[in-house]
Amino acid sequence: MKQHYILISCLILSLSACGDHSNEEILSKMTKNITAPVAKKIPHTMEIHGHKRVDDYYWMRDDQRKDPEILAHLKAENAYLKSKMAHTDDFQAKLYDEIIGRIKKDDNSVPVQIRGYWYQAKYDGKNEYPVHVRRAEGSEAEEVLFDVNEMAKGHGYFNLSGYFISQNNNVAAYGTDTVSRRIYTLEFKNLKDGKLLSDKLEGTSGQAIWANDNEHVFYIKKDPQTLLGQEVYRHKLGTDQSEDALVYTETDTSFYMSLSKSRDGSVLYIHHQSTTKSGVSVLDADDAMGDFKAFLPLETDHEYSTEKLGDYYFIHTNWHAKNFRIMKVHKSQTADKSAWVDVIAHRDGVYIEDFTVFENSLVVKEKQNGENRIRVMNLTSGESQFLKFDDPIFSVYFSNNPEITSGSVRLRYSSLNTPNTVYQFNLASTECTLLKQDEVLGGFSADNYQSERIFIKARDEKMVPVSIVYRKDKFNKDASNPIFLYAYGSYGITIEPSFNAARLSLLDRGVVYAIAHVRGSEMLGRPWYEDGKLFNKMNTFNDFIDVTKALPTLNYGAKDKIYAMGGSAGGLLMGAIINMAPELYLGVGAHVPFVDVMTTMLDTSIPLTTNEYEQWGNPNVKADYDYMLSYSPYDHVESKNYPNILVTTGLYDSQVQYFEPMKWVAKIREYKTDDNLLVFETDMEAGHGGASGRFKRYKQIALEYAFFFDLLGIKE
């Protein structure tokens, strides 16, 4: 086996002297007859609660990502995928060109006004990254803040976390990650002369918030092993990081932390969030040397967030409100919940998802029966209006609204057949102004496509929402179309019915695209989420399977042409369904999949494990262990037929470590009794989010689409 690894490694290395085109041709020819890698087995026994588990592939873990045998195996898997998919190379190239051909190459974001400047991101030609610029109010002269294309040169991966401008507009703090582990180095740029300051802050979350003295910034430092951000530091410009003051330590490892500044510039926030409780600590932005104080002491099962308006805070809270409500309190009484008063009361059937405030308006994003709506409330009269949108199902989010004094609110809007759009609504009249709609090149017309929302009855009588889109002239409604079925279903994250131009390559070839809004999301409110976590997690998997079975009976597609796809926690869903009902799927795509639930959740040294206990359970507790074991995909791989499977990961993934899918693939390959295709690709430069840049990421999408089309016999 080692000889095989060495051969593959030498093959790949030998191509480095060739140009890209030659590379592809040579690799295609030389890997044509490569057989599937067979991993060695080294039994590793783990015992807890009187139960033994044996993991033959535990050896694949290398936190340093330098073990030559492991890297060789990953490269061998990449070469095997390349060999098995070589006959689709031209089709992949066509799909990639087709997808990026829909993207407007010279494009700009909608300018955003902040403290007398207009900020904008600009894309030019085939550049992968934006150029960030600004211009002063009333001036046409642009100032280049960051040319990310120049910054990314020499890096296989590059991410700018964002930039954070001092209150006097003179200095920008920004974070960079060249590894894709979501650990950033913060640096500082003098915007008056364009020169970098000597300050460099290593090992951060990538955020920086400025005190109003323009000298001090606050940042979160991350643990390099667990990747948890548990320490907040204060840094003074012109000093070494070793002199930074520790101002807050989070001792509860179930919490994530983040930082922000109030929109009026008066308050700095530390946000604390776990699965079951959240809150904020606050500091007067004029008092850089002061201490952060709890807005309200954290409470079990209480989640809240705040926005400040004058002397009052508006609070988004689930206190005695399962689906949340909006309350208000004077800044002097925040810790006294008896002083909190309702602004928008709790309603059982309406989930209050998000909100923002302006000088005389409260704007709220709500969901009722899975449908989005935006409420605008006049804070003087208490009267509300709902904004009007054209599509029957759509997604809508708050866009950039930094100025609390603005008389309008910006929203990002799209639907399954309406491209991404930025609207501006007058808060008094609700008059709508179209600021920008993404131009989709190649003759796109929204009228060619139809979107629908249906409900499918699950085995326990619950009705699962499903969003569907298809091309009208390619849809037969006779159970003959292929189906591409996607879901996530964890953490309360809702996959909204939004537009994706790449998806047109599926729809234009007759594929019906469906999103199953399974339990574990908040599509039907907070109870829908809670019914898909912890000891209710099986509902997520059952919902997906029940939707899969129902779609053909409703004539949305053929039962033998269904492709399922999910990533991260959605990859866990994929792992579960192919163990539970593999016969239902022609193919499955599992991307950065969380599949080794037990080993990961029992190891607190693995990044982010302790944050997840309230989502999955703590396997150190026997009842939790037994339930998690009942569905853990890796532990339930067995001798049987599996569908065709495409698995992808990133070597530097910070959320789901590369060795989880690596082990899972090795085990399925050992046990599967079919001749179906099992291929595995590792991006050796990227992490959880895949390749960086505007175009490169579509290579993987083109691969996945070609994989599915190949199973269907579609060649172009």
N, C-alpha and C positions, 0 to 999 in steps of 0.2 A: 504493500500500500504506500509506504513512504516513497518508493521509486516512482509510483504513479503521480504523487504530489509533486515531486521534484521535476518530472517531465512537464507537467502542466505549468509549473512556475517558470521553468526555463523557456517554455513556449511563449508564455505571455511576455516575459522580459525581453525575449529576442525580437519582439515586434516593436519595441520602444523606439528603435532607430528608423522605423518606417513612417511615412506620412499616414494620416488618418485613413485615407481611402485604401491605401495598400494594406494597412492594418486590418481593415474589415475583410478585405478579400482573402488575405493570407489566413487569418483566423478562421474564416468560414471554411476554407479548404482543409486546414490542418485539424480542425475539431469535428469534422463531419462524422466520424465513426467513434467518437468518444462514448464510453459506456458510463452509466450512472455511478457516481462515487459511492463507495461502500465504506462507511465509517467504522473504525475499530470500536470495540466494546471494552470498557473497563468498569465492572460493577462497583457502584458506590451506594452504600446502604445508609438510609436515613430513618431514624426511629423516633416517634413521639406518640404519646397517648397509647402506648402499647401496640402501635401499628408500624410495620416496616414497609418502606418503599425502596425499591432498587432502581437506580438511574444509571443505565449503561453509558450514557453520553454526558455525564456531569463534567468530564474532563474538557469539554469544549469551552468552558469558561476561562477567559483570560482578561482580567480587568485592565491590563496594560496594552492589550491588543498588539502584542509583539511576538507571540509564540509562532514560530515558523510553520509548525505542523498544522495549527489551526488556520493560519492565513492561507496555507497551501490548499487545505480542504475547501475553504471558501472560494478560492480561485478555481479549483476543480469544479465546484458546483456552477460557477459562472460560465466556465468553458462548456460544461454539459448543457446548460440552458442554451448557450449560443449554438451548439451543434444541433440540438433538437428543434430550434426555431430558425435555423439557417435558411430553410426554404421559404420563410416569410420575410426575409430581410428586405426585399424590394417593397413588399406590402407595408412593412413597418415604416420604411422611408417615405412611402407615399402618404401614410396616415400622419406621420410627423409633419411633413410639408403641408398637408391639408389642414392640420390643427393650427400650426403657427401662421399659416396663410390667412387665417381669419382674424389675426391680431393686427391692429393698426400699429405700424412700426414707429411712426413719429406721433407721440401722444403725450398729453399733459394731464395731471390731476387738476381738480377744481381748486383754485387758490383759496387759502384760508387766512383770515385776518387775525393777527394777534399783536396787541400793543403797538399799533402803528406800522406794522409790516404785513405784507402779503407773502405767504409761504406756498411753495409749489414744488412738485416732483415732475421732472421731464424725462421722457424716454426718446432716444434717438436711434433710428435705423435698427440694426441688428444687435445693438448693445444689450447685454443681459441685465444691466442695473440702471437705476435712475440717477439723474443729476438733480440734487436738491438746491433750490435757489430761493431768494427772497428779493423783494423790492420794497422800498419805503413808500408809505402812503403818498399819493400824488406824484410819484416818480415813475418813469419808464425804465430806469437803469436797473438791471438785474445784478445781483451779487451771488456768485456761486458759493454755496456753503460746503457741499460735499459732492464730488464726482465719484460715485461708488464704483464705477468701472475702473478708475485709476486705483482706487483703494484695494480692489479685489485682484489686481494683477499679481500673478505668482502664486495664487491660492486656488486649490481645487474646490474649496468651499469658502464662501464669505457671507457674513450676515451683519448688517448694521442694525443694532437694536432700536435705533431711533436717536433723535438729538433733542437736547433739553436746553433751552435758552435762558440765560440769566435774566433777572427782572429788569435790568437796564439795557437788555438786548445786545450786550457786547461780547459775551462769551458763550460758546456752545459746548456742553458736555455730550459725549457720544460713546456708545459701546460697540465693540467689534468682537466677532467670534469667527475664527478661521478653522475650527475643528468640528463644529456642529454638536457640541456637548452642552450648549446653552450656558456656558460660562464665558463672561465677557470681560474684556479689558476696557476700562473707562479712560478716555483721554479728553483733552480740553483744547479748544481752538479759539484764539483771539479773533473775533470777527471784524475788528477795526483794521488789522494789518494782515489777517489771513495766516498768522503763524501759530504753530502748536506751542502750548505751554509745556513746561517740563513735567507737570503732574501726570502720573500714570497709576491707575488703581487696578490691581489684578484680582481675578477671582470673584467678580461681581455678577449680579443678576442682569446687568445692562441698563438699569434705571438710575437716574440721578435727579433729585429734586433740590431746587435752589431756595435757600433762605433769602429774604428780601435785602440783606446786606450785600448781595452779589459777591461775597467772599467764601461762603460756606455752602457745601452741598452734602446731602445725605444719600447713602447708598447701602445696598444689602450685599453682604459677603456670603458666598456659598461654600459649603463643605465640599471639597474636591472628590470625596468618595460617595457620599449619599446624595450630593447635589442639592441638599436642602439649604435654603437661605434662612438662617436663624439669627443673624446678627446684623443690626443696623449701626452704621458708623457715620460720624460727622468728619468731613474733610475740609481743611482750609487751603485755599489756593496758594501755591508757592511752597507748600510743605511736603515732606515725604509721607508715603502711606503709613509707614511705621509709627508716625505721630498721630494718626487719626484716633479719635475718641469713640469708644464703644458706647452707644447711647441706649440700645435696647437689645436684649437677648430673649429669644423665644425658647422656652424650655420644653414646650409640648411639641414633640416631633410629628404630631398629626396635622400641624398647621403649615400652610403656605403663607408667605408674606409678600406684599408688594407696596409700592410707594406712589403717591400722587400729591398734587397741589390743588386746592380749591380753585374754581374758575374765577373767583374774585381776587385771587392771589394772596389772601389773608391767612390761610391755614395750610399746614402740611399734614398729610395723613400717612400713617402706617396701616395697611389693610391686613387683617388676620382672617384666614379662612380655612376651615376644615370642611368635611362633608356634612357635618351636622350643626356647626356653629360658626359664626363669623362676627366681625365687628371692626372698629377702628380705634386707633389712638391718634390724638391730635396735638399739634404744637403751633403756637402763634408764629407765623412766618417772619415776623419782625424780631423774634427772640431766638436767634440761632443757638444761643448757649443754654436755652431752657430745656425742660424735660417734657417728653411726650406723656400725655395723660390719657387714660382710658375715657372714651366718650361715654361708655357704659361697660361695666365689667362683663366679660364674656360669660355666657350662660349656656348650659347644655340645651341643645335643640332650638336655640334662638339664633337666627340669621338676620343681620341687618346691614344696611349701607346708608350713607348720608350724602347730602349736598347742602352747602351753606348758601343762604340768601340773606344778606344784611345781618341782623342779630338773631336770626332763626336758622335752625337746621330742619330740613325735610328728610324723613327717614323711610326707607323701604324695608319693611319688617314683617316677619311671620309670627310675631308675638300674638298669640290667640288668633291666628289668621293663617290657616294652612296654605292658602293661595296668595298670601301677602296682602298688605294694605300700605297706604301712604299716610304718615303721621307727621306732626310738626311740634317742635319744642324750642323754647328760648335757649340761647347758648349757655345761660347760667344754670339751667336745670336739666341738662342732658342725662345725668345719672339717676334722675327721679322719673321712672316710667309713669307714675301717676300724673305727671305734668304733660305727658305726651297726649296730643289730641288728634283725632282723625281728620284727615283731609279728603281721602278717598277710602271708604270703609271696605272691609273684607266682604267678598261675595263668593259663595261656594262654587259657582259655575264659571267664574272669571279669574284667570291667573294673571296677576300683575307682574310682568316680567322685568321691566326696567323703567326708569324715569329720568328726566332732567328738568331743571328749573331755569327760568328767566325772571327778569325784574317783576313782571306782572303775570307770568304764566307758568303753569305746571304742565309738562308734556309727558304722557304715560304710554308705554307700550303694553298692551294687554293681549291675552288670548282667550277666546271663547269657543269651545268645541273645536279647538285646533286652528281656528282662523285668527290671523293677526288683525289688530286694529290700533290706531293711534288716536288717543284722546287728548284734546287741548282744553285745559281748564283755566279760566280767568280767575286769578287769585283774589281779585277785588269783589267780583259778583258771585263767584262760585259756580258760574254756568260753564257747561262743557259742550264742545263740539267734537265730532269725529271726522277725521280727514277721509277723503274719498279717493279710492284707487280703482283702476279699471279691471284688473284680472280677478277671477273668482278665487284663486289661491295664489298667494304671493309671499315673499319674504320682505321684511322692512326692518331697518336698524337705524339708530341714531348715527349720523355722520359727524364730521368735525363741527362742534359747536362750542368753541373756547370762550366766546364773549358772552358773558351773562347778561350784558346790557342790550344784546341784539333783539330786534323786534321780529325775528324770524327763526325758524328751526330748519336745519338741514337733515334730510333722511336719505339713506341708501336703500334703493328699492329694486327688486327684480322678481320675476316669476320663472317658471320652467320654460316659458317661451318668450319672455321679455328680457332683453339684455340689461345689465347692471346700469342703474340710473341714479343720478343725484338730483333730488328735488329740494326746493326751498319753499317753505310755506310761511306766509305772513301769519303771525300769531293772533292778530286781531280779526282779520277778514277770512283767514284760511286760504286766501288766494295762492295758487300754486305757480311756481316758476321752474321750468326745466333748466337746470344748470348744465347737465351733461348726460348723455346716454352713450355707453360704449358702442363704437361702430364695429359691427361684425362684417368683415370683408367676405367676398366670394358670393355675393348675391343672396345673402340671408334675408328672409322675410318671415316675421313672426306669424303671419297668417297661414303659413304652411304647416304649423304645428298645433296640436291640441293638448291641453293639460286638463287633468281631472283629479278630483278628490273623492275617494270611495272609502267605505268602512267595511272591514271583513271581520266576521265573528270568530273569535278564538275559542279554543276548546272549553274554556270556563265561562263562556257567554260574553266576555268583554269584547267591545268593538274596537278594532285596531285601525287607525287612519292609515291610508296609503295614498301617496301622491304619484301620479302617473303622467307621463308625457310621451307622445309619439308623433310621427309625421303622418298627416292625414291621408296622403295618397299612397302610403306604404302600409297602412294599417287595415287588416282584413276583418277583424272582429269575428274570426272563426276558429280561434285557438290554433293558429298556424305561425304567428310571429314569434321570433326569439324574444326572450325576456332577460333584461339585465336588472337584477334586484339588489338594492343597496340598503344597508342599515348600520347603525352604530349602537345605540341602546345602553348607554352608561353615563354616570356622573350628572344626570339631568341635562345633558347636552342634546339640544334639539336640532336635527338636520332639517333645515328649512327648505321649502320648494323654491330654490333659487336657480338662476341661469348659469349654465356652463357651456361655453362655445365649443369646447373639445367634444362634448357629448353629442353634438350634431353629427359627428362621424358614425355614431351608432344609429341615431334616429334616421339618417338619410339612407341607411342600408336596411331599414325595416325593423330595427330593434325597438321594442317597447321598454322604456326606462321607468323603473318604479322605485320609490323610497318607502320602505316599511317603517312607520313611526312606532316602533315597538316599545313596550314598557322598559323603563330605565331612562327614557327621555322625558321631557316636560311638555310634549306636544299637547297633552290634555291636562296640564297643570301639575302641581307638585305631587298629588296622590299617584299620578301615572309614573312618576319617577320612583317614588318609594315602593311601588308595587313591582319594581324591577331591580332591586338591590338587596344585598344581604341575603336573608332567607327566602326572598322572593325572586332570586336571580333566574331561576328556571323559567319564569314567565317570559323573559326576554327571548330565550331560545324557542320556546313553544310558540310565541307570537310569530316569529319569523317563519317557522316551519308551517304554521297554519296559513299564513299569507301565501307562502309558496304553493301549497296545495290548492288554494282557492282561486288564484289568478287564472289558471287554465280553465277551471269550471265556469268562470265568468267571461270566457272567450277573449281574455287579454293576451294570450299567447299559448304556445305549445308546451305541454308538460315535459317533453323530452329535449327542450331547448332552453333551459333555464340556467343562467349563470349568476352566482351569488358573489357579492364582493363586500368586504369590510376591512377596516384598518385599525390598528392599535387595540382598544377595547372591542372595536368591531371585528378585529381579527380573532379575538376570543370567541365571539359569536360564530365566526366561520368555523373555528376549530370544534365548537360544540355541535353545530348542525351536521358536520360531516361524520361525527361519531354517532349522532342520534338518528339521522335520516339521510345517509349518503346517496341513496338511490334516487332522490329527488332532483339531483343537480348534475347537469352535464359537465359543468366546470365551476371552480371556485377560485377567487382571488383573495389572498390573505396578505395584507401589507403591514409591516412592522407589528406582527400579531403577538398579543399578550396571551400565551398559550400554556406556559408552565406555571400555573397559578400557585401550586403548593410550594414548590421550591423557592420561588421568588418571594412569596409572602411570609415564608418562615425565615428569611435572611434579611436582617435589618441593615446589612452592609450594602445591599443592592439599592441603587438610587430610588428614592421616593417611596420605598415600601411602607414605612410607618404612616405616611400620609393617606394610604389607601385602606387602612383597617376599617374605617367607617363606611367604605363603599362595598368591600368584599367580605369583610370579617377579619378577625385576628385568629389565625390557625393555631396559636398557642392555647386557645380556648377550644376544648374538645368538640363542643357542639358546632362551632364555626368550622373547625377542621373537617368534620364529617360532611358538612353540607358542601363546602368548597370542593372537597375531594369527589363529591358525587357528579360534578360537571367539569372538572379541570381537564382540558382537552388532551394535554400530554399524557396524563395518567390513564386515559381511556382509549388510547390507540390500541387496536387489536387486529387479529387476523380476519380480514374481510375486504371486500371491494370498496375502494374509495373513488370519488370522481376525479376528473382531471384537475390538477391543482397547480396554481402559480403562487409562489411565496416570494416576497421581497423584504429586504431589511437594509439598514445602514450600519456600517461597522461602528460608528460613533454615536449610535442612538442613545439619547439620555433618558428616554421614557421607558422603552422596552429594549432591554439589552440584546445585542445581536445573537447571543447564544440561545435565547429562547426559540426563535424560529429555526436556528441551525440544528438544535437537538430534535425539535419536532419533525423536521423534514427527514432527518436520519432515522428516526423511529418509525415514521410512516413507511419509509422506503423499505425498512426491515420487515414490516408486518403486512403490507398490502398484498392482496392476492390477485390483483387485476393487472392488466397491461396498460392502464391509463397513464397519462403523462403526469409526472411530478417534477417540476423544475423550480429552482431556487436561485434568486439573484441577490447579491450583496453589493450595494454601492460602497466602495472602499474609501470614499471621501466624505460621505454625508451621514446625517443622523436621522432623527425621527421624522422630520419634515421633507426628507428627500433632498434632491439636488437644489442648490441655490440658483438664483437668476430667473429671468423671465421666460426663457425658451427651453433650457436644458431639461427642466422637470417633465416636459411633455414626452421625452424619450420613453419614460416608463409607461405613460398612458398609451402611447402608440404600441408598445410591447403588449400590454394587457389586451387592448382591443384586437390586435393581430392574433393573440392566443385564443380569444373567444371566437373570432371569425373563422379561424382555422378549424376549430371544432365543428363549426357549422358548415364547413365546406365553402365559405365565402372567400374568394381569392383576391378581390380588388374592391 
